[in-house]
Amino acid sequence: MDQCASTLLAFPPQSELVDNETYHRVAWNHVQRLSKILREAAGDLVGYSVELFNVVDPAVNSLSYLALVHALMFPSLASNVPRDLILEKLVTFLMSFDARQCRYAGSLLLEVMEAVGSGRVLPPSVAAQALASAILKLDPSGTMLTSSHLLLAKLAYETDNIASALPVIEKDIVFYPGMANHELPQYLCDMDLSPPAYISKNSGLTTLLRSSMVLEYDLLCGMMYCVKREWNKARVAFERAVTYPTREVGCSKIMVEAFKKWILVSLLSEGKHRDSPPYASPATSKTFGILGRAYIALANAFGTDDAQQLKLEAAKNAQVWAEDGNVGLVEEVVASYQQWRVLSLQDIYTEISIPEIRRQTKSAETGLPLGTDEEVEALVQNMIIAGMLKGVIQKNDDGTKYLIFLSPTTHLSERELAEEFKRAAVKLAELKTVFVTTNQRLGTSKEYIRWIVKESKREKANEAQDPTLGFETQIDDEDLMGGLSGL
């Protein structure tokens, strides 16, 4: 046991590792020693595990603690150690490990995370929380999509532990495994590295992702947002899947499924849908139009004042909704129809009486106006409470109640406005990082460089044929304005 303990406690050393080169060398040597123990003396680690756990700190000796946990879990849970103890130490490790150290953990950490993501080792609620914590420890920015993300999304959605996954799935993905221009860096421990530099197939912290896996992740994210009734976030997630780059004649089954849900959540989040997804190729849009014909017809009916037609479209294609697993979403769309009709009235009125709202709007669930003014008032109040409608209901001198539409910023205090500006500034700062990264990737892309060269040659050829083509670009706006001022 003393020899095992000595090896496990050798890293990090007592002396401070002041530079990346020293840290890298010492960490790498420690990993080699741990690998040797796991190959040659895993039985000793298992046999002395209870005692060793008492001296090894998961937050300080993270690599060594991981080696202990791995020895107890693979190839199967150790039978001579209490199961509860193994699982307790597993969760403790995932919630508290040192992220810098575990950049060197490679396949050991990935195998542990895969076991947790399978849902067969820990209770689903604990597994989802522990896996989400580990993912964000490795990459606090959350911008790198990994194989562990897909495991988490499946586990959270299938076991209804969505809240635990939200901190991960709400992050904007910028990087993907296997991207060009991201080779294994000289020092994995360099804290200034971008996520794809140390999370890769080469580092062992993720596997490569096929296009179908990326699409499945986006689809699952959208479906989780649907469960939470966060329609706009669901629309954005489905839209990522719908606009995934494809060959001219390519369109996967997952993309079609996402398109159908995208139409429905677009109606719920925006009250309308666009004719075709942005950035989708003509061939892909055509395929969507054919395979999603029933959904497009429903959306077209939603955009009219004919509640009866929407009711008929929803009923006529009931089998389609059931086969696609979209019955619940279609019911939500039908139920929201009258709310969006009420909202559309603010384009015409600044205030309108409750009886007039009852006369001008109908429920798509019945195809008829609501039965009483009280029902209309309750509908409007619920919209106000939910934040869907900015307005107040006031009673006139004759007792008639009116809905007064308000500007979104009418009742914002100076403090609330300052908070709005602050949130906008934070979002812009986040977008700047994404923009710089994307611009760098684009600038080093072989395809983009070839396109630039091709366009440059084409422009030169055009100018040679007609020298006047470049004339407009040679005149500054200031010169033009200066000429006008002299008239």
GIURDA-V112138 format. One record per backbone hydrogen bond with DSSP energy under -0.5 kcal/mol. CO is the residue of the C=O (numbers start at 1). NH is the residue of the N-H. E is the energy in kcal/mol with one decimal. If there is no record, write none. Layout:
# GIURDA-V112138
co=CO nh=NH e=E
co=CO nh=NH e=E
This chain:
# GIURDA-V112138
co=1 nh=5 e=-3.0
co=2 nh=6 e=-2.4
co=3 nh=7 e=-2.0
co=4 nh=8 e=-2.6
co=5 nh=9 e=-2.3
co=7 nh=10 e=-1.1
co=8 nh=11 e=-0.6
co=16 nh=18 e=-1.1
co=19 nh=23 e=-2.3
co=20 nh=24 e=-2.9
co=21 nh=25 e=-2.1
co=22 nh=26 e=-2.6
co=23 nh=27 e=-2.9
co=24 nh=28 e=-2.6
co=25 nh=29 e=-2.1
co=26 nh=30 e=-2.0
co=27 nh=31 e=-2.3
co=28 nh=32 e=-1.9
co=29 nh=33 e=-1.8
co=30 nh=34 e=-2.5
co=31 nh=35 e=-2.5
co=32 nh=36 e=-1.8
co=33 nh=37 e=-2.1
co=34 nh=38 e=-2.5
co=35 nh=39 e=-1.7
co=36 nh=40 e=-2.8
co=37 nh=41 e=-3.3
co=41 nh=44 e=-0.7
co=41 nh=45 e=-1.5
co=42 nh=46 e=-2.1
co=43 nh=47 e=-2.7
co=44 nh=48 e=-2.5
co=46 nh=49 e=-1.0
co=48 nh=52 e=-2.8
co=49 nh=53 e=-2.7
co=50 nh=54 e=-0.7
co=51 nh=54 e=-0.6
co=52 nh=55 e=-1.4
co=52 nh=56 e=-1.8
co=55 nh=57 e=-0.5
co=56 nh=58 e=-0.5
co=57 nh=60 e=-0.6
co=57 nh=61 e=-3.2
co=58 nh=98 e=-0.6
co=61 nh=65 e=-2.6
co=62 nh=66 e=-2.4
co=63 nh=67 e=-1.9
co=64 nh=68 e=-1.9
co=65 nh=69 e=-2.4
co=66 nh=70 e=-3.1
co=67 nh=71 e=-2.2
co=68 nh=72 e=-1.6
co=69 nh=73 e=-1.2
co=70 nh=74 e=-2.2
co=72 nh=78 e=-2.5
co=78 nh=81 e=-0.7
co=82 nh=86 e=-1.8
co=83 nh=87 e=-2.5
co=84 nh=88 e=-2.3
co=85 nh=89 e=-2.4
co=86 nh=90 e=-2.1
co=87 nh=91 e=-2.4
co=88 nh=92 e=-2.4
co=89 nh=93 e=-2.2
co=90 nh=94 e=-2.3
co=91 nh=95 e=-1.8
co=92 nh=96 e=-0.8
co=93 nh=96 e=-1.1
co=93 nh=97 e=-1.8
co=97 nh=99 e=-0.6
co=98 nh=102 e=-2.1
co=100 nh=103 e=-0.9
co=101 nh=104 e=-2.2
co=102 nh=105 e=-1.0
co=105 nh=108 e=-1.5
co=106 nh=109 e=-0.5
co=106 nh=110 e=-1.9
co=107 nh=111 e=-2.7
co=108 nh=112 e=-1.6
co=109 nh=113 e=-2.6
co=110 nh=114 e=-2.5
co=111 nh=115 e=-2.0
co=112 nh=116 e=-2.1
co=113 nh=117 e=-2.7
co=114 nh=118 e=-1.3
co=115 nh=120 e=-0.6
co=115 nh=121 e=-0.5
co=116 nh=119 e=-1.4
co=123 nh=126 e=-0.6
co=123 nh=127 e=-2.9
co=124 nh=128 e=-2.6
co=125 nh=129 e=-1.4
co=126 nh=130 e=-2.6
co=127 nh=131 e=-2.7
co=128 nh=132 e=-2.2
co=129 nh=133 e=-2.0
co=130 nh=134 e=-2.1
co=131 nh=135 e=-2.3
co=132 nh=136 e=-2.0
co=133 nh=137 e=-1.5
co=134 nh=138 e=-2.0
co=135 nh=139 e=-1.8
co=139 nh=142 e=-1.4
co=143 nh=145 e=-0.6
co=143 nh=174 e=-2.8
co=143 nh=175 e=-2.8
co=145 nh=177 e=-0.6
co=146 nh=149 e=-0.7
co=146 nh=150 e=-1.0
co=147 nh=151 e=-1.5
co=148 nh=152 e=-2.4
co=149 nh=153 e=-2.7
co=150 nh=154 e=-2.5
co=151 nh=155 e=-2.5
co=152 nh=156 e=-3.0
co=153 nh=157 e=-2.3
co=154 nh=158 e=-2.6
co=155 nh=159 e=-1.6
co=156 nh=161 e=-2.6
co=157 nh=160 e=-0.7
co=161 nh=164 e=-0.6
co=161 nh=165 e=-0.7
co=162 nh=165 e=-0.9
co=162 nh=166 e=-1.3
co=163 nh=167 e=-0.5
co=165 nh=168 e=-1.5
co=165 nh=169 e=-2.4
co=166 nh=170 e=-2.1
co=168 nh=171 e=-1.4
co=171 nh=173 e=-0.6
co=175 nh=145 e=-2.5
co=176 nh=179 e=-1.3
co=179 nh=182 e=-0.7
co=187 nh=190 e=-1.4
co=190 nh=193 e=-1.6
co=194 nh=197 e=-2.0
co=194 nh=198 e=-0.6
co=195 nh=198 e=-1.1
co=195 nh=199 e=-2.4
co=197 nh=185 e=-0.9
co=198 nh=200 e=-0.7
co=200 nh=204 e=-1.0
co=200 nh=205 e=-1.1
co=200 nh=206 e=-0.9
co=210 nh=213 e=-0.8
co=210 nh=214 e=-1.7
co=211 nh=215 e=-2.4
co=212 nh=216 e=-2.1
co=213 nh=217 e=-2.0
co=214 nh=218 e=-2.1
co=215 nh=219 e=-2.4
co=216 nh=220 e=-2.6
co=217 nh=221 e=-2.5
co=218 nh=222 e=-2.3
co=219 nh=223 e=-2.2
co=220 nh=224 e=-2.3
co=221 nh=225 e=-2.2
co=222 nh=226 e=-1.8
co=223 nh=227 e=-1.8
co=224 nh=228 e=-1.6
co=225 nh=230 e=-2.7
co=226 nh=229 e=-1.1
co=229 nh=231 e=-1.2
co=230 nh=234 e=-2.0
co=231 nh=235 e=-2.4
co=232 nh=236 e=-2.1
co=233 nh=237 e=-2.1
co=234 nh=238 e=-2.7
co=235 nh=239 e=-2.3
co=236 nh=240 e=-1.6
co=237 nh=241 e=-1.3
co=238 nh=242 e=-2.6
co=239 nh=243 e=-2.2
co=241 nh=244 e=-1.3
co=247 nh=250 e=-2.2
co=252 nh=256 e=-1.7
co=253 nh=257 e=-2.3
co=254 nh=258 e=-2.6
co=255 nh=259 e=-2.2
co=256 nh=260 e=-2.0
co=257 nh=261 e=-1.7
co=258 nh=262 e=-2.7
co=259 nh=263 e=-2.1
co=260 nh=264 e=-1.5
co=261 nh=265 e=-2.7
co=262 nh=266 e=-1.8
co=263 nh=267 e=-1.7
co=264 nh=268 e=-1.6
co=265 nh=269 e=-2.3
co=266 nh=270 e=-2.6
co=266 nh=271 e=-0.7
co=266 nh=272 e=-0.9
co=267 nh=271 e=-1.1
co=277 nh=280 e=-1.3
co=281 nh=285 e=-2.8
co=282 nh=286 e=-2.2
co=283 nh=287 e=-1.9
co=284 nh=288 e=-2.5
co=285 nh=289 e=-2.3
co=286 nh=290 e=-1.6
co=287 nh=291 e=-2.7
co=288 nh=292 e=-2.4
co=290 nh=293 e=-1.0
co=292 nh=296 e=-2.2
co=293 nh=297 e=-2.2
co=294 nh=298 e=-1.8
co=295 nh=299 e=-2.4
co=296 nh=300 e=-2.5
co=297 nh=301 e=-2.0
co=298 nh=302 e=-2.0
co=299 nh=303 e=-1.3
co=301 nh=304 e=-1.5
co=305 nh=307 e=-1.3
co=306 nh=310 e=-1.5
co=307 nh=311 e=-2.3
co=308 nh=312 e=-2.2
co=309 nh=313 e=-2.5
co=310 nh=314 e=-2.3
co=311 nh=315 e=-2.0
co=312 nh=316 e=-3.0
co=313 nh=317 e=-1.4
co=315 nh=318 e=-1.4
co=317 nh=321 e=-2.1
co=318 nh=322 e=-2.0
co=319 nh=323 e=-2.6
co=320 nh=324 e=-2.0
co=321 nh=325 e=-0.5
co=321 nh=326 e=-2.9
co=321 nh=327 e=-0.5
co=322 nh=325 e=-0.9
co=326 nh=330 e=-2.4
co=327 nh=331 e=-2.3
co=328 nh=332 e=-1.9
co=329 nh=333 e=-2.2
co=330 nh=334 e=-2.6
co=331 nh=335 e=-2.4
co=332 nh=336 e=-1.7
co=333 nh=337 e=-0.8
co=334 nh=337 e=-0.7
co=334 nh=364 e=-0.6
co=336 nh=340 e=-2.0
co=337 nh=341 e=-1.7
co=338 nh=342 e=-2.3
co=339 nh=343 e=-2.3
co=340 nh=344 e=-1.8
co=341 nh=345 e=-0.7
co=342 nh=345 e=-1.1
co=343 nh=346 e=-1.5
co=344 nh=347 e=-1.5
co=345 nh=348 e=-1.8
co=345 nh=349 e=-3.0
co=350 nh=405 e=-2.4
co=352 nh=403 e=-3.3
co=353 nh=357 e=-2.0
co=354 nh=358 e=-2.3
co=355 nh=359 e=-1.9
co=356 nh=360 e=-2.3
co=357 nh=361 e=-1.7
co=363 nh=367 e=-2.8
co=368 nh=363 e=-2.7
co=372 nh=376 e=-1.4
co=373 nh=377 e=-2.7
co=374 nh=378 e=-2.4
co=375 nh=379 e=-2.2
co=376 nh=380 e=-2.5
co=377 nh=381 e=-2.8
co=378 nh=382 e=-2.3
co=379 nh=383 e=-1.7
co=380 nh=384 e=-2.2
co=381 nh=385 e=-2.7
co=382 nh=386 e=-2.2
co=383 nh=387 e=-0.5
co=383 nh=388 e=-1.8
co=383 nh=389 e=-1.5
co=384 nh=387 e=-1.0
co=389 nh=391 e=-0.8
co=390 nh=406 e=-2.7
co=392 nh=394 e=-0.5
co=392 nh=404 e=-3.1
co=394 nh=402 e=-3.5
co=396 nh=399 e=-1.8
co=400 nh=396 e=-3.5
co=401 nh=354 e=-2.8
co=402 nh=394 e=-2.5
co=402 nh=404 e=-0.6
co=403 nh=352 e=-2.2
co=403 nh=405 e=-0.6
co=404 nh=392 e=-1.8
co=407 nh=410 e=-2.1
co=409 nh=412 e=-1.2
co=413 nh=417 e=-2.6
co=414 nh=418 e=-2.4
co=415 nh=419 e=-2.1
co=416 nh=420 e=-2.0
co=417 nh=421 e=-2.4
co=418 nh=422 e=-2.3
co=419 nh=423 e=-2.5
co=420 nh=424 e=-2.2
co=421 nh=425 e=-2.3
co=422 nh=426 e=-2.2
co=423 nh=427 e=-2.3
co=424 nh=428 e=-2.2
co=425 nh=429 e=-2.1
co=426 nh=430 e=-2.1
co=427 nh=431 e=-2.5
co=428 nh=432 e=-2.1
co=429 nh=433 e=-1.5
co=430 nh=434 e=-1.8
co=431 nh=435 e=-3.0
co=432 nh=436 e=-2.8
co=433 nh=437 e=-2.2
co=434 nh=438 e=-2.8
co=435 nh=439 e=-2.7
co=436 nh=440 e=-2.2
co=437 nh=441 e=-2.3
co=438 nh=442 e=-2.6
co=439 nh=443 e=-2.4
co=440 nh=444 e=-1.2
co=442 nh=445 e=-1.2
co=445 nh=449 e=-2.4
co=446 nh=450 e=-2.5
co=447 nh=451 e=-2.0
co=448 nh=452 e=-2.6
co=449 nh=453 e=-2.4
co=450 nh=454 e=-2.4
co=451 nh=455 e=-2.7
co=452 nh=456 e=-2.5
co=453 nh=457 e=-2.3
co=454 nh=458 e=-2.2
co=455 nh=459 e=-2.5
co=456 nh=460 e=-2.1
co=457 nh=461 e=-2.3
co=458 nh=462 e=-2.3
co=459 nh=463 e=-2.4
co=460 nh=464 e=-2.1
co=461 nh=465 e=-1.5
co=462 nh=466 e=-2.0
co=466 nh=469 e=-2.0
co=467 nh=470 e=-0.6
co=468 nh=471 e=-1.4
co=470 nh=474 e=-0.5
co=471 nh=474 e=-1.4
co=472 nh=475 e=-1.2
co=474 nh=476 e=-0.6
co=476 nh=480 e=-1.8
co=477 nh=481 e=-2.6
co=478 nh=482 e=-2.5
co=479 nh=483 e=-2.1
co=480 nh=484 e=-1.7
co=481 nh=485 e=-2.1
co=482 nh=486 e=-0.7
co=483 nh=486 e=-0.5
co=484 nh=487 e=-1.7
